[in-house]
Amino acid sequence: MLSIDIPGHGVLRLRWLISDFNGTLACDGELIPEVIPLIRVVSEDLAIHVVTADTFGLAEAQLSGIPVKLTILPPYGQDQAKLDYVRQLGAQSAVCLGNGRNDMLMLREAALGICLTEREGACVQALREADIVCRSAPDALDLLLNPKCLIATLRR
């Protein structure tokens, strides 16, 4: 668990990291290499779940041997499926990473929603629902590893 006291915002007690795959941890279906060691370190504090439409069909192979639980969603209703997944784990203890329209509900519901603008870009609605916007997955994961930076971003 990761506990972060953010002045004017409250204490985040995070147990779960729920992430999209493509456009978030991967580009064109290929896992971003810098993400791998960061996931290993973050997984010491948070259980990591990757919930994806798997557009390129590569998520299982790309995440093999990495400490994450992978869930591949059916083609329709993915936004609601991701939201339901977050709620089932406990949104109040979740940090979510995503960039697409199908991520916006989970970004809104999570205790901490982080929208990423990797090479694929980000859906405007997802940006609006997030608490934080980062350029890349490594930047977002670094925030979780350096809580003072997270505090600086979210404090009132």
PADODREN-456175 format. One record per residue (C-alpha): residue in three letters; z negated, y negated, x negated. Coordinates in steps of 0.05 Angstrom, whole numbers, padded with zeros to 5 digits, always signed. Each point is the difference from the previous one (the first is absolute). Layout:
BEGIN
AlaZYX
...
//
This chain:
BEGIN
Met+00000+00000+00000
Leu+00014-00071-00021
Ser-00047-00054+00024
Ile+00019-00073-00010
Asp-00040-00060+00026
Ile+00047-00057+00015
Pro-00034-00067+00012
Gly+00015-00026+00070
His+00036+00064+00019
Gly-00052+00055-00005
Val-00006+00066-00036
Leu+00059+00046-00004
Arg-00021+00073-00003
Leu+00064+00036-00016
Arg+00008+00076+00001
Trp+00074+00008+00012
Leu+00064-00027-00029
Ile+00058+00012+00048
Ser+00068-00017-00027
Asp+00072+00001+00020
Phe+00046+00032-00052
Asn+00069-00031-00006
Gly+00000-00075-00012
Thr-00074+00005-00017
Leu-00015+00055-00051
Ala+00073+00016-00011
Cys+00068-00033-00004
Asp+00061+00038+00024
Gly-00044+00061+00009
Glu-00023+00000-00073
Leu-00074-00010-00014
Ile-00012-00063-00041
Pro-00024+00028-00068
Glu-00055-00051-00010
Val-00032+00023+00066
Ile-00017+00070-00024
Pro-00058-00016-00047
Leu-00027-00053+00048
Ile-00001+00050+00057
Arg-00039+00048-00043
Val-00053-00052-00015
Val-00004-00028+00071
Ser-00007+00071+00027
Glu-00067+00004-00035
Asp-00027-00049+00052
Leu+00046+00007+00059
Ala+00034+00059+00034
Ile+00074-00016-00001
His+00047+00017+00057
Val+00075-00013-00001
Val+00029-00004+00071
Thr+00075-00009-00001
Ala+00066+00007+00036
Asp+00026+00027-00067
Thr+00067-00034+00007
Phe+00028+00032-00063
Gly-00033+00068+00009
Leu-00031-00003-00069
Ala-00074-00015+00014
Glu-00026+00071-00007
Ala+00034+00012-00067
Gln-00017-00070-00026
Leu-00074+00006+00018
Ser-00009+00072-00025
Gly-00061+00005-00045
Ile-00026-00069+00020
Pro-00067-00003+00037
Val+00026-00021+00068
Lys+00006+00031+00069
Leu+00071-00007+00025
Thr+00019-00005+00073
Ile+00074-00005+00019
Leu+00011-00030+00069
Pro+00054+00016+00051
Pro+00057-00052+00006
Tyr-00026-00037+00062
Gly-00065-00035+00016
Gln-00021-00006-00072
Asp-00037-00066+00009
Gln-00046+00031+00052
Ala-00006+00064-00040
Lys-00024-00039-00061
Leu-00048-00040+00042
Asp-00028+00064+00031
Tyr-00008+00030-00069
Val-00040-00060-00025
Arg-00043+00001+00063
Gln-00013+00074-00007
Leu-00026-00009-00071
Gly-00038-00063+00017
Ala+00035-00068-00004
Gln-00065-00035-00018
Ser+00000+00039-00066
Ala+00074-00003-00015
Val+00044-00040-00046
Cys+00074+00006+00019
Leu+00062-00014-00041
Gly+00068-00010+00031
Asn+00061-00044+00005
Gly+00039+00021+00062
Arg+00001-00013+00074
Asn-00030+00069+00010
Asp-00059-00021-00043
Met-00020-00064+00037
Leu-00048+00032+00049
Met-00039+00038-00054
Leu-00002-00063-00043
Arg-00031-00039+00058
Glu-00050+00055+00018
Ala-00026+00016-00070
Ala-00062-00032-00030
Leu+00048-00024-00054
Gly+00076-00003+00010
Ile+00044-00012-00061
Cys+00074-00014+00009
Leu+00046+00013-00059
Thr+00065-00034-00017
Glu+00031+00050-00048
Arg+00075+00000-00011
Glu+00011+00022+00072
Gly-00035-00063+00026
Ala-00048-00004+00058
Cys+00007-00007+00075
Val-00024-00069+00023
Gln-00044+00031+00054
Ala-00034+00044-00052
Leu-00013-00061-00043
Arg-00033-00035+00059
Glu-00046+00058+00015
Ala-00025+00010-00072
Asp-00062-00031-00031
Ile+00033-00004-00068
Val+00072+00001-00026
Cys+00015+00029-00069
Arg+00064+00005-00039
Ser-00008+00073-00017
Ala-00041+00063+00009
Pro-00028-00006-00070
Asp-00024-00070+00017
Ala-00033+00024+00064
Leu-00033+00060-00034
Asp-00025-00046-00055
Leu-00034-00043+00053
Leu-00039+00061+00022
Leu-00019+00015-00072
Asn-00021-00072-00013
Pro-00042-00021+00061
Lys-00013-00070-00027
Cys+00074-00015+00008
Leu-00003+00026+00071
Ile-00061-00044+00013
Ala+00036-00061-00028
Thr+00058+00013+00048
Leu-00040+00012+00064
Arg-00062-00044-00006
Arg-00008-00059+00047
//
